[in-house]
Amino acid sequence: MKRSYLGVISLLAVLFMNIVFTQLLVHQFFYQNFGDVLLYMSFNLLLFPLAVLIYRKEVNKGGSKNAK
């Protein structure tokens, strides 16, 4: 199964954005800015289905596993 560079880079970008939003969420929670906490949490929740869609697209791009 061959991966494309675009798919791997896009998954890495989604992972990086998850890390950034989680760090911002923890920072805002510490300073009790709960409106911002909800905003960053919703961004994290929206990024997960995007990552799943990208992953499924990359898995299906490989073709049949039993092809010779």
C-alpha positions, 0 to 999 in steps of 0.5 A, spaced: 500 500 500 503 506 497 502 512 501 501 519 498 506 525 500 499 529 500 495 525 505 501 524 510 503 531 510 495 533 511 495 528 517 501 531 520 498 538 519 491 535 523 496 532 528 499 538 529 493 543 530 490 538 535 496 539 539 496 546 538 489 547 540 490 542 546 495 546 549 491 553 548 485 549 551 489 547 557 492 554 558 485 558 557 482 553 562 488 555 567 486 562 567 479 560 567 477 563 560 471 558 559 468 561 553 475 560 549 476 553 552 469 551 549 472 554 542 478 550 542 475 544 545 470 544 539 476 545 534 479 539 537 472 535 536 472 537 529 479 535 527 478 528 529 473 526 523 477 530 518 483 526 520 479 519 520 476 522 513 483 523 510 486 516 513 480 512 510 482 516 503 489 514 504 487 507 505 482 506 500 487 509 495 492 503 496 488 498 491 487 491 493 491 487 498 491 481 494 493 484 487 499 481 484 
